[in-house]
Amino acid sequence: MKINITKEQYKNLIIMSGLTSHVFGILGDALPEADYKKQSQKMDELEEYFLQYADDFGYGEWIEKFEGKNMMSWEKRQVEEICEVEYGYTEKAKSDGDYRFVRITDTDENGLLT
């Protein structure tokens, strides 16, 4: 089977596959008894398949290699660029609630969330 899509449709497909994989991954962390982690892995495989055509659609700059696999390259920003950081005002770390409390140990050496 062959499917013809436009450059704009390809861009949306790549964004959609990346977001879907992330959502399933988060759900898998929050609900380990469900099958979301397995679904996340399937989405990762599908995303990698789609990404092999990025150069053909003019989106090669969106791709980075990670552990030998094609991955979507997301814009990286410092935490301070998107919010104010205050020290000492968080609750105990927990996985439920409306907001994620970020500790310094939740970031890597570049200030990116892990």
N, C-alpha and C positions, 0 to 999 in steps of 0.2 A: 504494500500500500504506500502511496506517496501523498503527502499533504503539502500543499503550497500555502505559505503564509508570508505576509508582508514584514518588512523590517520592524514596523511598529508593533505588530502582533508578536513577533519574536521577542522584542524587548519586554512586553507584558508577560509573555510566557516565562521568561527567565525570572522576572521579579516575582511572579506568582509561585513558581516552583521553589524559589529560595525562601520566601515567607512561609509557605506551607511546611517545608521541612523544619524550619525553626519552631513553628507553632506545635507541630507534632513532637518535637524534641522537648519543648517546655512541658507539654502535657504528659509526656513520658516520665519526666522528673517528678511532676506533681502527683501523678496517678500511676505508680509503678505496677500496680496489679492489672492495669488495662494494657492494651496491645499497641500503645502509641509509639513506643521506642522502635518496635519492628516497622511500623508504618513510616517513622522518620527515616529509618535506614533505606527503605524503598524510595522515599522521596529524594534522598541524597543521591541514590543511584540514577534516578530519572533526571535530576538536575545536572549531574555530571554528563549524562548522555546529551542533553540539550546544549550544554556549554561547549561541546566539541565543535559546534557550528558557529560559535560567536564571531570568529574572523570573517566567515562568509556573509554575515549580516552587518559587519562593521562595528562590532562590540568587543573586539579582542582586548581592549583596555579594561574591560570589566572582569577579566579572568586573572587569577593568580594560582600558582601551583602550591599545594600544601600536601606534604607527605606523598608526593607523586600523583596527586589527583587534581583535576581542575576544580577550582572553587570560585564562587562569586566574590569579587573584591568589593567589599562595602567601604564606604567612606569612613575613615577613622578620625575621631575627634577626641580631644582631651575633655575630661569630665567638667573642668572649669569653664569650658567654652559653651556648655549647654545648661549649666545650673550653678547656683551658689553652693559652695561647700562650707559647712560649719562643723566644727569639731565638738564632740561630746554631747550631742543632743539626740541620739538615736536610742530606740528601744533595744531589747535583746534581739539578736538575730533569730528570725523564724521564717518558715516557708509559707505561712498563710497571712492573710490580711490584704489591705488595699494597695500598699506600697512596698517596694523592696527597699530594705535598708542595706546600704552598701558600706562595707568595711574596707579598710585599706588592703586587707588580705584577699579581697575579692577582685583586685586589679593586678595586672602584670607590670613589668618594669616600665612600660610605656604609658601607664595610666588607663589602659583599656580593661573593661570588665571581662572577667574570665568565667 
